Amino acid sequence: MKTISESKMLKQVSTHVVQVPPSSLESEHPLMEMARSFDQGFIVAWLFHDLVFGTITDGEIQVRSRSGLMDSKTLDHYLERARLFNQDKECYLFRGQNQVIQGRIREDGDEINSPNVTKTTVKDVQAILLGRRQASLEDPWVRVGSGRGADFVVPAQWVGTHSKRTVVHMRYYLGYVHHLATIVDQRIVQMTPANDGEAHAVDQGAEGSLGSGSTKEI
């Protein structure tokens, strides 16, 4: 991804974090188990062999790879890490020690009813997802590629009609470690269609590949 915009001002948000230890994920399908807490949302999943995207509707996940829709057994078997998200919250899952899945849930909002809500300083960043729309597939999917190795399928609502690009909205949570300010967490807030101006700004510079570490990764 290439960063196109960073908020000039830091701001404070009310946020609530719940750790998800391995013992709490008793289901054989942890992705599906965590998706039940979302009425609507999306998912980005890093598999051992692929990067896939999908939707969450009424707690049900639908993920589309280049070869077709993926079943929950395949997703869980190859899962390395995943982010299930909407504008208000994100569930981050990853394989920890002994390859056991664990994670955390972070939710933002002044209306959260919990004694563990804290005020946290955040910085919002917008970046362009690598690749342009290449072809429309069956509803609601489109194929996105860069010609430089990136090739995946995403929900059509993420992709600009004219720009053929997608904006990734990230939020970085700041804290102190050994008295030094640092990023202590991050989450995806949303994915939106890029407008022509945003796409043009990226075209003037070199893109970073998704997850390469050359730019802020999702």
N, C-alpha and C positions, 0 to 999 in steps of 0.2 A: 504494500500500500504506500501511497504518497500522501503526506499530510498537506491539507489545503487550508486549514483554518484552526487556530488555537484561540480560545477565549483569552482576552487581554487581562481580565480580572478573575482572580480566584473567587470562589463563593462557598458558602456553607450550606449544607443540606442535612436534613434529619435522615439518619440511616440506621438500619437494623441488620445485624449479621448473625446468622445461625450456622454453626459448623455441622457438617453431615459426616459423622464417623462411619466407618465400614459396618459397624454393628447395626446401624439404623437402616441399612439397605439390605433387607433380608430377601427381597425378590430376586429372581434370576434375571430380571430385566430392569436394571436400575434406571435407565433412561426413561422408560415408560412410567416407572414409579414416580419419578420426580416431575414428569410432564403433567401429572394429574393435578398439580397445584396451579396450573396455568389454564385460564379460560381461552385466551388467545396469546400467541407468541410465535417465536421462531427458534431454530436451533442451528448451530454451527458445530460440526463434529469432526475432529481430527482422528482418522482411523490409522492403523499401522501402514496402510497402503494407499490412502486417499484422503481428500478433504471434501466433505459433503455438507449440503445445506438443506433445510426443510422448514416446515410449518408445524405449529401446534394449534389444534382446534378442539375446544371442549376437552382438553387433557389428552388428546390423541396426537401422536407424532406421525408425520408423513415426510419421509426423506427420499430424495431422488438423486441417484448417482448417474454417471454417463450411460450406464447400461440399463437403467430402469429403477423402479421403486425398490427400496430395501426393506427387508423384514426385520423385526426387532431382534431376533436371534443373531442375525449377521451383524447388526449394529453393535450389540453388546459384546459379541465375541472379538471384534476387531477394534473396539473403542480404546483410544489412547487418552483423549480428553474431549470435553464438550462444553458448550455454553448454551443454555436454554434461557431465553430472555424475552422481555417486553420492555416498554419504556420505564416501568416502575421497578422491576426486579430482574435478577439474574441468578440462575443456579449454575455453578461451575463444578463440573465433575472431572476427576482425573484418576489415573491409576497410581497409587502410592506404593508403599512397601509391600513386597510379595505380590505385586500386581493386583492388589485389592482396590476396588473403586471407592473413593471417598470424595468429599468436596465441601462447598459452602453455599449458602443462599444469602444474597444481599438485596435488601429492599429499601428504596428511598421514598420519603413522603412525610409530610407533617401530620397526616391522619393515622399513621401507624399506632396502634394501641398496644404498646409494650413498654415495660419499665427499662428495657435495655436499649432504647433508642438513644443515639448520641448525635451531637452536632459535629460534622466532619468537613474539613476543607477539601474541595474538589476542583479539578480543572477539566473542562470539556474540550475535546479535540475532534475534528472531522478529517477524515482521510478518504481517498478514493480506492475502492477495491480494484485490484489488478484485473484487467480484461475488459472487453467490450462485448455487447450482445452479438452473437454470431447467427443464431437461429431460434425461432419459436418452436417449442415442442408442444406436447399435449398440455392443456390448461391445468395448472397455472404456472408452468415451467418455461424457462428460456435457457439456452446454452450460452455460456460466456467464455471467451478465450482471449489470449493475448498474442498468440503466434510465437510465444517464447516459453512454452511449456505449461502455462496455466490453462486449464480446460476443465470447467465444472458447470453444474446445473444449479440455478438459483430460482427463487420465486419471481415471477414476472413483475410483481408490484415493486420490486426493489430497483428496477432498471429504467433509466430515463428513455423516453420515446425518441428524442432527437439525439441526446448525448450518448445513449447506449451504455451509460456508466452508472455506478452505484456509489453512494456515499455511506461510509461507516461512521457512526457517531459513537465515540468512546468517552468514558468518564474515568478519570484517574483520581484515586483517593490518597490524600497526603497525610503523612504522620511523621513522627520523630523516632529515629533509631539511633541510640547513643548520642542524643542531642543534635542529630543532623536531620534536616527535613528530607524526606524521601517518599517515593510512591510505595504505599503499603498494599494496595489492591487496585484492580481495574475491572471494568465490565463493559459489555456492549449495551448501549442504550437503544439504538434502533438502526435500521438500514433504510435509506431513502433514495429515490431516483436523483441522480446528479443533474443539475441544470447545465446549460451550455457554457456558462461562465466558469463553473467549477471544473468541467471537463477540459476547457481550454487552458486553465491554470496548470493542470497536470501535464497536458501535451507540451508545455514549454520546458518541462524538466524530465528527468529520468524517473521512471516508476521503480518502486521497490516490490519485490515479489512477496506474496502473502506468506507471513510466517517466517521470512528469511532472517529477520532481525535487522535488516537494513533500514527499516522504518518501524514505527510503532505497530506491533502486530495485534490482531484481534484474538 
